[in-house]
Amino acid sequence: MKPAPFAYERPRDLDAALSLLAASRGSTKIIAGGQSLGPMLNLRLVQPELIVDISGLAELKLAQVSGNELVLGALVTHADIEDGRTADVTRGAMRNVAANIAYRAVRNRGTIGGSLSHADPAADWVSALAALGARVKLRTLAGARTLAVEAFVVGALEPALHVGEIVEAIHVPTRTASSHWGYAKSCRKTGEFARAIGAVLVDPADASARVVIGAIDTAPIVVTDARELFGGQIAADYKQRFDVRVADALLAKAGIDDAAQRHIHVSVLKRAVLEAAA
């Protein structure tokens, strides 16, 4: 199939793009790398009246360390991160995640801002950035606001974007030297959508942990205070303390009734914990 007819605009700068979005009275979609939107257009799952192509906006391609965080423009590609063209304040965590997204052709064009905006539950950045404690900066003509990733992704394919709003940048905190990172996913074969994702950021020195269970049928389960998953405290022996029963209960509470599906998710999360502790 081919897309339904639509109008097309390629603005020269961010202000021009925001003006187009603000002035639009019909349905509008933003396209950057097009790795998610392109297939949806071809299948006519979305039929916008206007597509705004932001792929040429230099303001959204910047990447710099500012204070204790990395600020990535929305148009930074997965390959930019994989290949080290951006600074890595996560001590390899983001590079490893990027390197395992789909296929190289997708990573060459797909953008970090586009992935978050699409809010696919199976998307790697949705879970990984939530576990890393990242924030999303959103922009309209009237100003900007910032949300934690877990507040930005409110449901399956449902980002917290207002009309006329765009993802401008992602702010990723510097990962402490004492923290441990683990990320695992289950795919039927390389490059396919994940059936389960587990991401953990554990800092025994600080007695803290963030845990994410992703690739479920809604927004990821984000546990910002994960002591309950580790027997009530975060310590050096957290690998032994990990409680699969608590993880299973979290999934059941999220509405996953199928015990086999819960088992897959718990197993993948356990793999992420073991990776962090390795």
DAVEN-V328920 format. One record per residue. N is the residue number from 1. RES is the residue in three letters. D_LAST is the distance of its C-alpha to the last C-alpha in Angstrom with 2 decimals. Layout:
# DAVEN-V328920
N:RES:D_LAST
N:RES:D_LAST
This chain:
# DAVEN-V328920
1:MET:47.38
2:LYS:47.93
3:PRO:47.58
4:ALA:50.46
5:PRO:52.46
6:PHE:51.13
7:ALA:52.04
8:TYR:49.79
9:GLU:49.38
10:ARG:47.38
11:PRO:47.66
12:ARG:47.77
13:ASP:45.67
14:LEU:43.73
15:ASP:46.88
16:ALA:48.70
17:ALA:45.92
18:LEU:45.95
19:SER:49.74
20:LEU:49.66
21:LEU:47.31
22:ALA:49.49
23:ALA:52.67
24:SER:51.54
25:ARG:53.36
26:GLY:51.85
27:SER:48.42
28:THR:46.32
29:LYS:42.99
30:ILE:41.05
31:ILE:39.73
32:ALA:37.40
33:GLY:35.32
34:GLY:36.83
35:GLN:33.95
36:SER:34.24
37:LEU:37.85
38:GLY:39.36
39:PRO:38.76
40:MET:39.81
41:LEU:43.02
42:ASN:43.76
43:LEU:43.38
44:ARG:45.45
45:LEU:42.91
46:VAL:43.80
47:GLN:47.23
48:PRO:47.43
49:GLU:50.75
50:LEU:49.17
51:ILE:46.08
52:VAL:45.18
53:ASP:43.35
54:ILE:41.29
55:SER:39.61
56:GLY:41.81
57:LEU:41.14
58:ALA:39.92
59:GLU:39.22
60:LEU:36.37
61:LYS:34.68
62:LEU:33.92
63:ALA:30.46
64:GLN:30.23
65:VAL:28.35
66:SER:30.47
67:GLY:29.65
68:ASN:26.12
69:GLU:25.62
70:LEU:25.87
71:VAL:28.92
72:LEU:28.93
73:GLY:32.24
74:ALA:32.41
75:LEU:33.31
76:VAL:30.27
77:THR:29.07
78:HIS:25.70
79:ALA:26.39
80:ASP:27.16
81:ILE:23.65
82:GLU:22.07
83:ASP:24.26
84:GLY:23.76
85:ARG:27.34
86:THR:26.25
87:ALA:24.45
88:ASP:20.78
89:VAL:20.27
90:THR:16.94
91:ARG:15.11
92:GLY:14.68
93:ALA:14.08
94:MET:17.72
95:ARG:18.11
96:ASN:15.48
97:VAL:17.14
98:ALA:20.54
99:ALA:19.96
100:ASN:19.45
101:ILE:22.52
102:ALA:25.27
103:TYR:26.92
104:ARG:27.66
105:ALA:31.21
106:VAL:30.08
107:ARG:27.65
108:ASN:30.57
109:ARG:32.75
110:GLY:30.71
111:THR:30.32
112:ILE:27.90
113:GLY:30.93
114:GLY:32.32
115:SER:29.18
116:LEU:29.15
117:SER:32.93
118:HIS:32.83
119:ALA:30.45
120:ASP:29.43
121:PRO:27.01
122:ALA:25.13
123:ALA:24.84
124:ASP:21.39
125:TRP:22.56
126:VAL:24.02
127:SER:20.72
128:ALA:18.48
129:LEU:21.08
130:ALA:21.67
131:ALA:18.08
132:LEU:18.37
133:GLY:21.66
134:ALA:23.91
135:ARG:27.69
136:VAL:30.35
137:LYS:33.67
138:LEU:36.62
139:ARG:40.03
140:THR:43.61
141:LEU:46.91
142:ALA:47.27
143:GLY:44.04
144:ALA:40.29
145:ARG:37.90
146:THR:34.15
147:LEU:32.00
148:ALA:28.37
149:VAL:26.87
150:GLU:26.76
151:ALA:30.46
152:PHE:31.34
153:VAL:30.20
154:VAL:32.47
155:GLY:32.50
156:ALA:32.17
157:LEU:33.73
158:GLU:34.99
159:PRO:34.20
160:ALA:35.99
161:LEU:38.21
162:HIS:41.82
163:VAL:44.73
164:GLY:44.98
165:GLU:41.43
166:ILE:38.82
167:VAL:35.20
168:GLU:35.60
169:ALA:32.17
170:ILE:28.61
171:HIS:27.36
172:VAL:23.62
173:PRO:22.57
174:THR:20.82
175:ARG:17.17
176:THR:16.87
177:ALA:15.03
178:SER:13.45
179:SER:12.17
180:HIS:8.85
181:TRP:9.54
182:GLY:9.00
183:TYR:11.96
184:ALA:13.23
185:LYS:16.84
186:SER:19.22
187:CYS:22.15
188:ARG:24.85
189:LYS:24.67
190:THR:23.41
191:GLY:25.23
192:GLU:26.40
193:PHE:25.98
194:ALA:22.94
195:ARG:23.76
196:ALA:20.81
197:ILE:18.32
198:GLY:15.53
199:ALA:14.36
200:VAL:12.76
201:LEU:13.03
202:VAL:12.14
203:ASP:13.57
204:PRO:13.61
205:ALA:16.15
206:ASP:18.39
207:ALA:17.76
208:SER:17.64
209:ALA:15.98
210:ARG:17.32
211:VAL:16.76
212:VAL:18.63
213:ILE:19.76
214:GLY:21.63
215:ALA:23.92
216:ILE:26.19
217:ASP:29.97
218:THR:30.22
219:ALA:28.39
220:PRO:24.64
221:ILE:23.80
222:VAL:22.53
223:VAL:21.56
224:THR:21.82
225:ASP:21.67
226:ALA:19.08
227:ARG:19.53
228:GLU:21.27
229:LEU:18.27
230:PHE:16.54
231:GLY:19.59
232:GLY:21.40
233:GLN:19.20
234:ILE:16.00
235:ALA:14.63
236:ALA:11.71
237:ASP:11.54
238:TYR:11.47
239:LYS:9.25
240:GLN:12.21
241:ARG:14.69
242:PHE:14.21
243:ASP:17.72
244:VAL:18.46
245:ARG:22.14
246:VAL:22.04
247:ALA:20.41
248:ASP:23.13
249:ALA:25.76
250:LEU:24.82
251:LEU:25.34
252:ALA:28.55
253:LYS:29.80
254:ALA:29.24
255:GLY:31.65
256:ILE:29.55
257:ASP:31.75
258:ASP:30.54
259:ALA:28.28
260:ALA:26.92
261:GLN:25.94
262:ARG:24.26
263:HIS:22.29
264:ILE:21.05
265:HIS:20.02
266:VAL:18.28
267:SER:16.38
268:VAL:15.27
269:LEU:14.31
270:LYS:12.24
271:ARG:10.40
272:ALA:9.89
273:VAL:8.68
274:LEU:6.08
275:GLU:5.14
276:ALA:5.61
277:ALA:3.82
278:ALA:0.00
